[in-house]
Amino acid sequence: MAFIVGDFDVVSATGPKDGILTSIYVPVGKAALGRFALKCAVDGVQYLAELFGIEYMGGSKCDHIAIPDFAAG
């Protein structure tokens, strides 16, 4: 669960085998950088479902967010 406030662009794709809508929220103007993360997320959800033999249990969508300028500590 996350609650994020700010301006973000979104890139989305639907998994070809499972039909899960995956979205990556990125800082405004960084959508091109989010496309690689999107491909990894779509492939990752599909790979893990096949590896463990369990369908994705998060419903029909999977959202991710790229947090800009996050400094730990």
N, CA, C, O and CB atoms as a CASP TS submission, in Angstrom:
PFRMAT TS
TARGET T0000
AUTHOR 0000-0000-0000
METHOD Language model
MODEL 1
PARENT N/A
ATOM      1  N   MET     1       0.856  -1.153   0.000  1.00  0.00           N
ATOM      2  CA  MET     1       0.000   0.000   0.000  1.00  0.00           C
ATOM      3  C   MET     1       0.901   1.214   0.000  1.00  0.00           C
ATOM      4  O   MET     1       1.860   1.291   0.768  1.00  0.00           O
ATOM      5  CB  MET     1      -0.974  -0.002   1.212  1.00  0.00           C
ATOM      6  N   ALA     2       0.595   2.143  -0.848  1.00  0.00           N
ATOM      7  CA  ALA     2       1.352   3.395  -0.902  1.00  0.00           C
ATOM      8  C   ALA     2       0.407   4.539  -1.213  1.00  0.00           C
ATOM      9  O   ALA     2      -0.608   4.364  -1.887  1.00  0.00           O
ATOM     10  CB  ALA     2       2.485   3.321  -1.958  1.00  0.00           C
ATOM     11  N   PHE     3       0.758   5.706  -0.712  1.00  0.00           N
ATOM     12  CA  PHE     3       0.017   6.919  -1.014  1.00  0.00           C
ATOM     13  C   PHE     3       1.051   7.950  -1.403  1.00  0.00           C
ATOM     14  O   PHE     3       1.811   8.412  -0.553  1.00  0.00           O
ATOM     15  CB  PHE     3      -0.869   7.401   0.202  1.00  0.00           C
ATOM     16  N   ILE     4       1.095   8.324  -2.682  1.00  0.00           N
ATOM     17  CA  ILE     4       2.104   9.225  -3.215  1.00  0.00           C
ATOM     18  C   ILE     4       1.405  10.454  -3.789  1.00  0.00           C
ATOM     19  O   ILE     4       0.414  10.325  -4.509  1.00  0.00           O
ATOM     20  CB  ILE     4       2.974   8.518  -4.297  1.00  0.00           C
ATOM     21  N   VAL     5       1.913  11.641  -3.476  1.00  0.00           N
ATOM     22  CA  VAL     5       1.350  12.880  -4.001  1.00  0.00           C
ATOM     23  C   VAL     5       2.415  13.557  -4.851  1.00  0.00           C
ATOM     24  O   VAL     5       3.549  13.725  -4.403  1.00  0.00           O
ATOM     25  CB  VAL     5       0.860  13.822  -2.847  1.00  0.00           C
ATOM     26  N   GLY     6       2.067  13.945  -6.061  1.00  0.00           N
ATOM     27  CA  GLY     6       3.004  14.633  -6.933  1.00  0.00           C
ATOM     28  C   GLY     6       2.569  14.517  -8.381  1.00  0.00           C
ATOM     29  O   GLY     6       1.539  13.921  -8.697  1.00  0.00           O
ATOM     30  N   ASP     7       3.372  15.098  -9.247  1.00  0.00           N
ATOM     31  CA  ASP     7       3.111  15.026 -10.679  1.00  0.00           C
ATOM     32  C   ASP     7       3.873  13.848 -11.266  1.00  0.00           C
ATOM     33  O   ASP     7       5.093  13.758 -11.130  1.00  0.00           O
ATOM     34  CB  ASP     7       3.508  16.346 -11.385  1.00  0.00           C
ATOM     35  N   PHE     8       3.152  12.952 -11.917  1.00  0.00           N
ATOM     36  CA  PHE     8       3.762  11.767 -12.504  1.00  0.00           C
ATOM     37  C   PHE     8       3.173  11.508 -13.884  1.00  0.00           C
ATOM     38  O   PHE     8       2.016  11.832 -14.153  1.00  0.00           O
ATOM     39  CB  PHE     8       3.563  10.542 -11.593  1.00  0.00           C
ATOM     40  N   ASP     9       3.982  10.924 -14.745  1.00  0.00           N
ATOM     41  CA  ASP     9       3.511  10.372 -16.013  1.00  0.00           C
ATOM     42  C   ASP     9       3.361   8.874 -15.794  1.00  0.00           C
ATOM     43  O   ASP     9       3.921   8.321 -14.848  1.00  0.00           O
ATOM     44  CB  ASP     9       4.501  10.697 -17.215  1.00  0.00           C
ATOM     45  N   VAL    10       2.613   8.227 -16.659  1.00  0.00           N
ATOM     46  CA  VAL    10       2.432   6.788 -16.526  1.00  0.00           C
ATOM     47  C   VAL    10       2.659   6.108 -17.871  1.00  0.00           C
ATOM     48  O   VAL    10       2.251   6.612 -18.917  1.00  0.00           O
ATOM     49  CB  VAL    10       1.025   6.462 -15.985  1.00  0.00           C
ATOM     50  N   VAL    11       3.324   4.946 -17.822  1.00  0.00           N
ATOM     51  CA  VAL    11       3.439   4.075 -18.995  1.00  0.00           C
ATOM     52  C   VAL    11       2.823   2.743 -18.592  1.00  0.00           C
ATOM     53  O   VAL    11       3.062   2.254 -17.487  1.00  0.00           O
ATOM     54  CB  VAL    11       4.953   3.906 -19.477  1.00  0.00           C
ATOM     55  N   SER    12       2.037   2.159 -19.478  1.00  0.00           N
ATOM     56  CA  SER    12       1.302   0.937 -19.149  1.00  0.00           C
ATOM     57  C   SER    12       1.363  -0.065 -20.285  1.00  0.00           C
ATOM     58  O   SER    12       1.541   0.299 -21.448  1.00  0.00           O
ATOM     59  CB  SER    12      -0.150   1.258 -18.820  1.00  0.00           C
ATOM     60  N   ALA    13       1.213  -1.325 -19.932  1.00  0.00           N
ATOM     61  CA  ALA    13       1.142  -2.409 -20.914  1.00  0.00           C
ATOM     62  C   ALA    13       0.366  -3.556 -20.286  1.00  0.00           C
ATOM     63  O   ALA    13       0.304  -3.689 -19.064  1.00  0.00           O
ATOM     64  CB  ALA    13       2.575  -2.875 -21.369  1.00  0.00           C
ATOM     65  N   THR    14      -0.219  -4.371 -21.134  1.00  0.00           N
ATOM     66  CA  THR    14      -0.938  -5.556 -20.690  1.00  0.00           C
ATOM     67  C   THR    14      -0.113  -6.783 -21.028  1.00  0.00           C
ATOM     68  O   THR    14       0.376  -6.920 -22.150  1.00  0.00           O
ATOM     69  CB  THR    14      -2.344  -5.638 -21.340  1.00  0.00           C
ATOM     70  N   GLY    15       0.043  -7.670 -20.064  1.00  0.00           N
ATOM     71  CA  GLY    15       0.796  -8.902 -20.289  1.00  0.00           C
ATOM     72  C   GLY    15       0.164  -9.732 -21.384  1.00  0.00           C
ATOM     73  O   GLY    15      -1.053  -9.917 -21.391  1.00  0.00           O
ATOM     74  N   PRO    16       0.973 -10.245 -22.323  1.00  0.00           N
ATOM     75  CA  PRO    16       0.412 -10.978 -23.460  1.00  0.00           C
ATOM     76  C   PRO    16      -0.241 -12.305 -23.081  1.00  0.00           C
ATOM     77  O   PRO    16      -1.186 -12.734 -23.744  1.00  0.00           O
ATOM     78  CB  PRO    16       1.486 -11.233 -24.465  1.00  0.00           C
ATOM     79  N   LYS    17       0.243 -12.959 -22.035  1.00  0.00           N
ATOM     80  CA  LYS    17      -0.305 -14.265 -21.657  1.00  0.00           C
ATOM     81  C   LYS    17      -1.352 -14.177 -20.554  1.00  0.00           C
ATOM     82  O   LYS    17      -2.336 -14.916 -20.561  1.00  0.00           O
ATOM     83  CB  LYS    17       0.808 -15.176 -21.213  1.00  0.00           C
ATOM     84  N   ASP    18      -1.129 -13.256 -19.593  1.00  0.00           N
ATOM     85  CA  ASP    18      -2.006 -13.223 -18.429  1.00  0.00           C
ATOM     86  C   ASP    18      -3.037 -12.100 -18.442  1.00  0.00           C
ATOM     87  O   ASP    18      -3.987 -12.129 -17.659  1.00  0.00           O
ATOM     88  CB  ASP    18      -1.184 -13.104 -17.207  1.00  0.00           C
ATOM     89  N   GLY    19      -2.867 -11.110 -19.320  1.00  0.00           N
ATOM     90  CA  GLY    19      -3.814 -10.017 -19.435  1.00  0.00           C
ATOM     91  C   GLY    19      -3.787  -9.039 -18.279  1.00  0.00           C
ATOM     92  O   GLY    19      -4.721  -8.251 -18.126  1.00  0.00           O
ATOM     93  N   ILE    20      -2.737  -9.064 -17.455  1.00  0.00           N
ATOM     94  CA  ILE    20      -2.628  -8.157 -16.321  1.00  0.00           C
ATOM     95  C   ILE    20      -2.116  -6.802 -16.800  1.00  0.00           C
ATOM     96  O   ILE    20      -1.090  -6.724 -17.474  1.00  0.00           O
ATOM     97  CB  ILE    20      -1.696  -8.742 -15.234  1.00  0.00           C
ATOM     98  N   LEU    21      -2.833  -5.737 -16.450  1.00  0.00           N
ATOM     99  CA  LEU    21      -2.428  -4.381 -16.793  1.00  0.00           C
ATOM    100  C   LEU    21      -1.354  -3.944 -15.804  1.00  0.00           C
ATOM    101  O   LEU    21      -1.605  -3.858 -14.602  1.00  0.00           O
ATOM    102  CB  LEU    21      -3.648  -3.400 -16.776  1.00  0.00           C
ATOM    103  N   THR    22      -0.157  -3.670 -16.315  1.00  0.00           N
ATOM    104  CA  THR    22       0.956  -3.232 -15.484  1.00  0.00           C
ATOM    105  C   THR    22       1.264  -1.780 -15.821  1.00  0.00           C
ATOM    106  O   THR    22       1.371  -1.419 -16.993  1.00  0.00           O
ATOM    107  CB  THR    22       2.211  -4.135 -15.693  1.00  0.00           C
ATOM    108  N   SER    23       1.405  -0.947 -14.790  1.00  0.00           N
ATOM    109  CA  SER    23       1.679   0.478 -14.979  1.00  0.00           C
ATOM    110  C   SER    23       2.887   0.887 -14.155  1.00  0.00           C
ATOM    111  O   SER    23       3.088   0.418 -13.035  1.00  0.00           O
ATOM    112  CB  SER    23       0.452   1.330 -14.593  1.00  0.00           C
ATOM    113  N   ILE    24       3.685   1.773 -14.736  1.00  0.00           N
ATOM    114  CA  ILE    24       4.827   2.361 -14.042  1.00  0.00           C
ATOM    115  C   ILE    24       4.583   3.862 -13.998  1.00  0.00           C
ATOM    116  O   ILE    24       4.429   4.494 -15.043  1.00  0.00           O
ATOM    117  CB  ILE    24       6.200   2.012 -14.754  1.00  0.00           C
ATOM    118  N   TYR    25       4.547   4.435 -12.816  1.00  0.00           N
ATOM    119  CA  TYR    25       4.403   5.873 -12.638  1.00  0.00           C
ATOM    120  C   TYR    25       5.791   6.461 -12.461  1.00  0.00           C
ATOM    121  O   TYR    25       6.547   6.030 -11.591  1.00  0.00           O
ATOM    122  CB  TYR    25       3.484   6.214 -11.420  1.00  0.00           C
ATOM    123  N   VAL    26       6.129   7.454 -13.293  1.00  0.00           N
ATOM    124  CA  VAL    26       7.472   8.044 -13.308  1.00  0.00           C
ATOM    125  C   VAL    26       7.359   9.568 -13.192  1.00  0.00           C
ATOM    126  O   VAL    26       6.307  10.135 -13.486  1.00  0.00           O
ATOM    127  CB  VAL    26       8.242   7.645 -14.610  1.00  0.00           C
ATOM    128  N   PRO    27       8.444  10.235 -12.763  1.00  0.00           N
ATOM    129  CA  PRO    27       8.412  11.697 -12.735  1.00  0.00           C
ATOM    130  C   PRO    27       8.092  12.252 -14.125  1.00  0.00           C
ATOM    131  O   PRO    27       8.440  11.647 -15.139  1.00  0.00           O
ATOM    132  CB  PRO    27       9.760  12.258 -12.229  1.00  0.00           C
ATOM    133  N   VAL    28       7.437  13.392 -14.160  1.00  0.00           N
ATOM    134  CA  VAL    28       7.055  14.025 -15.427  1.00  0.00           C
ATOM    135  C   VAL    28       8.282  14.184 -16.324  1.00  0.00           C
ATOM    136  O   VAL    28       9.329  14.660 -15.887  1.00  0.00           O
ATOM    137  CB  VAL    28       6.389  15.403 -15.175  1.00  0.00           C
ATOM    138  N   GLY    29       8.135  13.780 -17.580  1.00  0.00           N
ATOM    139  CA  GLY    29       9.212  13.891 -18.549  1.00  0.00           C
ATOM    140  C   GLY    29      10.147  12.700 -18.594  1.00  0.00           C
ATOM    141  O   GLY    29      11.071  12.681 -19.407  1.00  0.00           O
ATOM    142  N   LYS    30       9.939  11.713 -17.752  1.00  0.00           N
ATOM    143  CA  LYS    30      10.830  10.546 -17.691  1.00  0.00           C
ATOM    144  C   LYS    30      10.166   9.270 -18.200  1.00  0.00           C
ATOM    145  O   LYS    30      10.622   8.170 -17.887  1.00  0.00           O
ATOM    146  CB  LYS    30      11.304  10.332 -16.268  1.00  0.00           C
ATOM    147  N   ALA    31       9.099   9.403 -18.978  1.00  0.00           N
ATOM    148  CA  ALA    31       8.365   8.229 -19.453  1.00  0.00           C
ATOM    149  C   ALA    31       9.250   7.287 -20.255  1.00  0.00           C
ATOM    150  O   ALA    31       9.079   6.070 -20.182  1.00  0.00           O
ATOM    151  CB  ALA    31       7.181   8.661 -20.297  1.00  0.00           C
ATOM    152  N   ALA    32      10.194   7.830 -21.020  1.00  0.00           N
ATOM    153  CA  ALA    32      11.079   6.980 -21.814  1.00  0.00           C
ATOM    154  C   ALA    32      11.904   6.069 -20.914  1.00  0.00           C
ATOM    155  O   ALA    32      12.167   4.922 -21.273  1.00  0.00           O
ATOM    156  CB  ALA    32      12.004   7.836 -22.691  1.00  0.00           C
ATOM    157  N   LEU    33      12.315   6.563 -19.750  1.00  0.00           N
ATOM    158  CA  LEU    33      13.079   5.732 -18.815  1.00  0.00           C
ATOM    159  C   LEU    33      12.206   4.664 -18.166  1.00  0.00           C
ATOM    160  O   LEU    33      12.706   3.616 -17.759  1.00  0.00           O
ATOM    161  CB  LEU    33      13.718   6.602 -17.738  1.00  0.00           C
ATOM    162  N   GLY    34      10.912   4.923 -18.067  1.00  0.00           N
ATOM    163  CA  GLY    34      10.003   3.960 -17.459  1.00  0.00           C
ATOM    164  C   GLY    34       9.681   2.777 -18.351  1.00  0.00           C
ATOM    165  O   GLY    34       9.181   1.762 -17.865  1.00  0.00           O
ATOM    166  N   ARG    35       9.952   2.879 -19.633  1.00  0.00           N
ATOM    167  CA  ARG    35       9.627   1.779 -20.557  1.00  0.00           C
ATOM    168  C   ARG    35      10.444   0.521 -20.267  1.00  0.00           C
ATOM    169  O   ARG    35       9.931  -0.590 -20.396  1.00  0.00           O
ATOM    170  CB  ARG    35       9.863   2.220 -22.003  1.00  0.00           C
ATOM    171  N   PHE    36      11.713   0.683 -19.875  1.00  0.00           N
ATOM    172  CA  PHE    36      12.528  -0.480 -19.525  1.00  0.00           C
ATOM    173  C   PHE    36      11.983  -1.138 -18.262  1.00  0.00           C
ATOM    174  O   PHE    36      11.867  -2.361 -18.195  1.00  0.00           O
ATOM    175  CB  PHE    36      14.008  -0.073 -19.327  1.00  0.00           C
ATOM    176  N   ALA    37      11.649  -0.324 -17.260  1.00  0.00           N
ATOM    177  CA  ALA    37      11.073  -0.854 -16.025  1.00  0.00           C
ATOM    178  C   ALA    37       9.748  -1.563 -16.313  1.00  0.00           C
ATOM    179  O   ALA    37       9.441  -2.586 -15.702  1.00  0.00           O
ATOM    180  CB  ALA    37      10.864   0.277 -14.996  1.00  0.00           C
ATOM    181  N   LEU    38       8.972  -1.019 -17.240  1.00  0.00           N
ATOM    182  CA  LEU    38       7.696  -1.626 -17.610  1.00  0.00           C
ATOM    183  C   LEU    38       7.899  -3.011 -18.215  1.00  0.00           C
ATOM    184  O   LEU    38       7.202  -3.960 -17.857  1.00  0.00           O
ATOM    185  CB  LEU    38       6.947  -0.728 -18.596  1.00  0.00           C
ATOM    186  N   LYS    39       8.855  -3.120 -19.131  1.00  0.00           N
ATOM    187  CA  LYS    39       9.135  -4.427 -19.741  1.00  0.00           C
ATOM    188  C   LYS    39       9.564  -5.433 -18.676  1.00  0.00           C
ATOM    189  O   LYS    39       9.115  -6.580 -18.683  1.00  0.00           O
ATOM    190  CB  LYS    39      10.230  -4.299 -20.825  1.00  0.00           C
ATOM    191  N   CYS    40      10.433  -5.003 -17.762  1.00  0.00           N
ATOM    192  CA  CYS    40      10.894  -5.893 -16.686  1.00  0.00           C
ATOM    193  C   CYS    40       9.742  -6.312 -15.779  1.00  0.00           C
ATOM    194  O   CYS    40       9.675  -7.467 -15.360  1.00  0.00           O
ATOM    195  CB  CYS    40      11.988  -5.207 -15.855  1.00  0.00           C
ATOM    196  N   ALA    41       8.841  -5.392 -15.472  1.00  0.00           N
ATOM    197  CA  ALA    41       7.712  -5.698 -14.591  1.00  0.00           C
ATOM    198  C   ALA    41       6.747  -6.678 -15.244  1.00  0.00           C
ATOM    199  O   ALA    41       6.319  -7.643 -14.610  1.00  0.00           O
ATOM    200  CB  ALA    41       6.973  -4.418 -14.211  1.00  0.00           C
ATOM    201  N   VAL    42       6.401  -6.437 -16.510  1.00  0.00           N
ATOM    202  CA  VAL    42       5.486  -7.336 -17.227  1.00  0.00           C
ATOM    203  C   VAL    42       6.103  -8.732 -17.321  1.00  0.00           C
ATOM    204  O   VAL    42       5.440  -9.728 -17.031  1.00  0.00           O
ATOM    205  CB  VAL    42       5.166  -6.784 -18.651  1.00  0.00           C
ATOM    206  N   ASP    43       7.367  -8.801 -17.726  1.00  0.00           N
ATOM    207  CA  ASP    43       8.045 -10.093 -17.847  1.00  0.00           C
ATOM    208  C   ASP    43       8.210 -10.763 -16.486  1.00  0.00           C
ATOM    209  O   ASP    43       8.087 -11.983 -16.370  1.00  0.00           O
ATOM    210  CB  ASP    43       9.414  -9.915 -18.512  1.00  0.00           C
ATOM    211  N   GLY    44       8.489  -9.959 -15.454  1.00  0.00           N
ATOM    212  CA  GLY    44       8.704 -10.509 -14.116  1.00  0.00           C
ATOM    213  C   GLY    44       7.460 -11.142 -13.525  1.00  0.00           C
ATOM    214  O   GLY    44       7.533 -12.230 -12.954  1.00  0.00           O
ATOM    215  N   VAL    45       6.326 -10.484 -13.650  1.00  0.00           N
ATOM    216  CA  VAL    45       5.069 -11.040 -13.125  1.00  0.00           C
ATOM    217  C   VAL    45       4.742 -12.351 -13.835  1.00  0.00           C
ATOM    218  O   VAL    45       4.330 -13.326 -13.207  1.00  0.00           O
ATOM    219  CB  VAL    45       3.900 -10.027 -13.297  1.00  0.00           C
ATOM    220  N   GLN    46       4.928 -12.358 -15.124  1.00  0.00           N
ATOM    221  CA  GLN    46       4.644 -13.549 -15.915  1.00  0.00           C
ATOM    222  C   GLN    46       5.618 -14.684 -15.561  1.00  0.00           C
ATOM    223  O   GLN    46       5.207 -15.834 -15.412  1.00  0.00           O
ATOM    224  CB  GLN    46       4.725 -13.222 -17.420  1.00  0.00           C
ATOM    225  N   TYR    47       6.900 -14.356 -15.430  1.00  0.00           N
ATOM    226  CA  TYR    47       7.917 -15.359 -15.100  1.00  0.00           C
ATOM    227  C   TYR    47       7.647 -15.995 -13.734  1.00  0.00           C
ATOM    228  O   TYR    47       7.703 -17.216 -13.590  1.00  0.00           O
ATOM    229  CB  TYR    47       9.316 -14.724 -15.118  1.00  0.00           C
ATOM    230  N   LEU    48       7.356 -15.159 -12.738  1.00  0.00           N
ATOM    231  CA  LEU    48       7.119 -15.695 -11.398  1.00  0.00           C
ATOM    232  C   LEU    48       5.868 -16.575 -11.345  1.00  0.00           C
ATOM    233  O   LEU    48       5.845 -17.573 -10.624  1.00  0.00           O
ATOM    234  CB  LEU    48       6.991 -14.555 -10.396  1.00  0.00           C
ATOM    235  N   ALA    49       4.834 -16.213 -12.098  1.00  0.00           N
ATOM    236  CA  ALA    49       3.627 -17.048 -12.143  1.00  0.00           C
ATOM    237  C   ALA    49       3.949 -18.417 -12.732  1.00  0.00           C
ATOM    238  O   ALA    49       3.468 -19.439 -12.243  1.00  0.00           O
ATOM    239  CB  ALA    49       2.517 -16.359 -12.968  1.00  0.00           C
ATOM    240  N   GLU    50       4.769 -18.432 -13.793  1.00  0.00           N
ATOM    241  CA  GLU    50       5.155 -19.701 -14.408  1.00  0.00           C
ATOM    242  C   GLU    50       6.096 -20.494 -13.502  1.00  0.00           C
ATOM    243  O   GLU    50       5.961 -21.712 -13.388  1.00  0.00           O
ATOM    244  CB  GLU    50       5.820 -19.452 -15.764  1.00  0.00           C
ATOM    245  N   LEU    51       7.044 -19.817 -12.861  1.00  0.00           N
ATOM    246  CA  LEU    51       8.025 -20.480 -12.015  1.00  0.00           C
ATOM    247  C   LEU    51       7.373 -21.183 -10.830  1.00  0.00           C
ATOM    248  O   LEU    51       7.696 -22.333 -10.532  1.00  0.00           O
ATOM    249  CB  LEU    51       9.046 -19.477 -11.522  1.00  0.00           C
ATOM    250  N   PHE    52       6.454 -20.490 -10.153  1.00  0.00           N
ATOM    251  CA  PHE    52       5.829 -21.046  -8.962  1.00  0.00           C
ATOM    252  C   PHE    52       4.515 -21.757  -9.244  1.00  0.00           C
ATOM    253  O   PHE    52       3.963 -22.407  -8.356  1.00  0.00           O
ATOM    254  CB  PHE    52       5.600 -19.963  -7.967  1.00  0.00           C
ATOM    255  N   GLY    53       4.006 -21.645 -10.460  1.00  0.00           N
ATOM    256  CA  GLY    53       2.754 -22.310 -10.799  1.00  0.00           C
ATOM    257  C   GLY    53       1.549 -21.698 -10.105  1.00  0.00           C
ATOM    258  O   GLY    53       0.539 -22.369  -9.892  1.00  0.00           O
ATOM    259  N   ILE    54       1.658 -20.419  -9.750  1.00  0.00           N
ATOM    260  CA  ILE    54       0.572 -19.714  -9.066  1.00  0.00           C
ATOM    261  C   ILE    54       0.263 -18.452  -9.865  1.00  0.00           C
ATOM    262  O   ILE    54       1.164 -17.676 -10.182  1.00  0.00           O
ATOM    263  CB  ILE    54       0.955 -19.366  -7.574  1.00  0.00           C
ATOM    264  N   GLU    55      -1.005 -18.251 -10.185  1.00  0.00           N
ATOM    265  CA  GLU    55      -1.388 -17.035 -10.900  1.00  0.00           C
ATOM    266  C   GLU    55      -1.185 -15.816 -10.012  1.00  0.00           C
ATOM    267  O   GLU    55      -1.237 -15.912  -8.786  1.00  0.00           O
ATOM    268  CB  GLU    55      -2.853 -17.116 -11.369  1.00  0.00           C
ATOM    269  N   TYR    56      -0.951 -14.668 -10.643  1.00  0.00           N
ATOM    270  CA  TYR    56      -0.813 -13.406  -9.927  1.00  0.00           C
ATOM    271  C   TYR    56      -2.071 -13.155  -9.123  1.00  0.00           C
ATOM    272  O   TYR    56      -3.176 -13.193  -9.663  1.00  0.00           O
ATOM    273  CB  TYR    56      -0.540 -12.235 -10.899  1.00  0.00           C
ATOM    274  N   MET    57      -1.908 -12.897  -7.823  1.00  0.00           N
ATOM    275  CA  MET    57      -3.064 -12.777  -6.930  1.00  0.00           C
ATOM    276  C   MET    57      -3.426 -11.327  -6.623  1.00  0.00           C
ATOM    277  O   MET    57      -4.220 -11.068  -5.719  1.00  0.00           O
ATOM    278  CB  MET    57      -2.791 -13.511  -5.637  1.00  0.00           C
ATOM    279  N   GLY    58      -2.852 -10.380  -7.365  1.00  0.00           N
ATOM    280  CA  GLY    58      -3.122  -8.969  -7.096  1.00  0.00           C
ATOM    281  C   GLY    58      -4.287  -8.412  -7.879  1.00  0.00           C
ATOM    282  O   GLY    58      -4.473  -7.196  -7.927  1.00  0.00           O
ATOM    283  N   GLY    59      -5.065  -9.260  -8.486  1.00  0.00           N
ATOM    284  CA  GLY    59      -6.193  -8.791  -9.279  1.00  0.00           C
ATOM    285  C   GLY    59      -5.819  -8.682 -10.744  1.00  0.00           C
ATOM    286  O   GLY    59      -5.039  -9.483 -11.258  1.00  0.00           O
ATOM    287  N   SER    60      -6.376  -7.692 -11.408  1.00  0.00           N
ATOM    288  CA  SER    60      -6.155  -7.563 -12.849  1.00  0.00           C
ATOM    289  C   SER    60      -5.159  -6.463 -13.191  1.00  0.00           C
ATOM    290  O   SER    60      -4.983  -6.131 -14.364  1.00  0.00           O
ATOM    291  CB  SER    60      -7.468  -7.292 -13.550  1.00  0.00           C
ATOM    292  N   LYS    61      -4.489  -5.880 -12.157  1.00  0.00           N
ATOM    293  CA  LYS    61      -3.507  -4.843 -12.449  1.00  0.00           C
ATOM    294  C   LYS    61      -2.360  -4.906 -11.447  1.00  0.00           C
ATOM    295  O   LYS    61      -2.487  -5.467 -10.359  1.00  0.00           O
ATOM    296  CB  LYS    61      -4.163  -3.452 -12.427  1.00  0.00           C
ATOM    297  N   CYS    62      -1.234  -4.312 -11.848  1.00  0.00           N
ATOM    298  CA  CYS    62      -0.035  -4.277 -11.017  1.00  0.00           C
ATOM    299  C   CYS    62       0.616  -2.914 -11.234  1.00  0.00           C
ATOM    300  O   CYS    62       1.073  -2.618 -12.338  1.00  0.00           O
ATOM    301  CB  CYS    62       0.957  -5.460 -11.365  1.00  0.00           C
ATOM    302  N   ASP    63       0.662  -2.085 -10.197  1.00  0.00           N
ATOM    303  CA  ASP    63       1.197  -0.728 -10.315  1.00  0.00           C
ATOM    304  C   ASP    63       2.549  -0.614  -9.619  1.00  0.00           C
ATOM    305  O   ASP    63       2.779  -1.225  -8.575  1.00  0.00           O
ATOM    306  CB  ASP    63       0.212   0.291  -9.727  1.00  0.00           C
ATOM    307  N   HIS    64       3.438   0.179 -10.214  1.00  0.00           N
ATOM    308  CA  HIS    64       4.761   0.458  -9.649  1.00  0.00           C
ATOM    309  C   HIS    64       4.986   1.961  -9.727  1.00  0.00           C
ATOM    310  O   HIS    64       4.389   2.642 -10.560  1.00  0.00           O
ATOM    311  CB  HIS    64       5.898  -0.331 -10.407  1.00  0.00           C
ATOM    312  N   ILE    65       5.849   2.475  -8.858  1.00  0.00           N
ATOM    313  CA  ILE    65       6.167   3.904  -8.916  1.00  0.00           C
ATOM    314  C   ILE    65       7.664   4.105  -8.762  1.00  0.00           C
ATOM    315  O   ILE    65       8.310   3.469  -7.930  1.00  0.00           O
ATOM    316  CB  ILE    65       5.403   4.687  -7.824  1.00  0.00           C
ATOM    317  N   ALA    66       8.203   5.001  -9.580  1.00  0.00           N
ATOM    318  CA  ALA    66       9.602   5.404  -9.481  1.00  0.00           C
ATOM    319  C   ALA    66       9.629   6.673  -8.641  1.00  0.00           C
ATOM    320  O   ALA    66       9.173   7.724  -9.091  1.00  0.00           O
ATOM    321  CB  ALA    66      10.257   5.631 -10.907  1.00  0.00           C
ATOM    322  N   ILE    67      10.153   6.586  -7.439  1.00  0.00           N
ATOM    323  CA  ILE    67      10.170   7.733  -6.540  1.00  0.00           C
ATOM    324  C   ILE    67      11.367   8.612  -6.886  1.00  0.00           C
ATOM    325  O   ILE    67      12.508   8.152  -6.851  1.00  0.00           O
ATOM    326  CB  ILE    67      10.224   7.279  -5.053  1.00  0.00           C
ATOM    327  N   PRO    68      11.112   9.866  -7.215  1.00  0.00           N
ATOM    328  CA  PRO    68      12.213  10.753  -7.632  1.00  0.00           C
ATOM    329  C   PRO    68      13.022  11.280  -6.439  1.00  0.00           C
ATOM    330  O   PRO    68      12.466  11.624  -5.395  1.00  0.00           O
ATOM    331  CB  PRO    68      11.656  11.933  -8.433  1.00  0.00           C
ATOM    332  N   ASP    69      14.321  11.332  -6.617  1.00  0.00           N
ATOM    333  CA  ASP    69      15.220  11.981  -5.658  1.00  0.00           C
ATOM    334  C   ASP    69      14.992  11.527  -4.220  1.00  0.00           C
ATOM    335  O   ASP    69      14.859  12.355  -3.318  1.00  0.00           O
ATOM    336  CB  ASP    69      15.057  13.475  -5.739  1.00  0.00           C
ATOM    337  N   PHE    70      14.948  10.243  -4.010  1.00  0.00           N
ATOM    338  CA  PHE    70      14.753   9.712  -2.680  1.00  0.00           C
ATOM    339  C   PHE    70      16.118   9.520  -2.009  1.00  0.00           C
ATOM    340  O   PHE    70      16.970   8.797  -2.525  1.00  0.00           O
ATOM    341  CB  PHE    70      13.962   8.380  -2.731  1.00  0.00           C
ATOM    342  N   ALA    71      16.317  10.159  -0.875  1.00  0.00           N
ATOM    343  CA  ALA    71      17.590  10.036  -0.153  1.00  0.00           C
ATOM    344  C   ALA    71      17.323   9.373   1.198  1.00  0.00           C
ATOM    345  O   ALA    71      16.610   9.916   2.042  1.00  0.00           O
ATOM    346  CB  ALA    71      18.276  11.441   0.038  1.00  0.00           C
ATOM    347  N   ALA    72      17.902   8.199   1.384  1.00  0.00           N
ATOM    348  CA  ALA    72      17.736   7.486   2.638  1.00  0.00           C
ATOM    349  C   ALA    72      18.661   8.090   3.698  1.00  0.00           C
ATOM    350  O   ALA    72      19.792   8.472   3.395  1.00  0.00           O
ATOM    351  CB  ALA    72      18.022   5.974   2.452  1.00  0.00           C
ATOM    352  N   GLY    73      18.185   8.172   4.918  1.00  0.00           N
ATOM    353  CA  GLY    73      19.025   8.648   6.010  1.00  0.00           C
ATOM    354  C   GLY    73      19.035  10.118   6.103  1.00  0.00           C
ATOM    355  O   GLY    73      19.698  10.677   6.976  1.00  0.00           O
TER
END
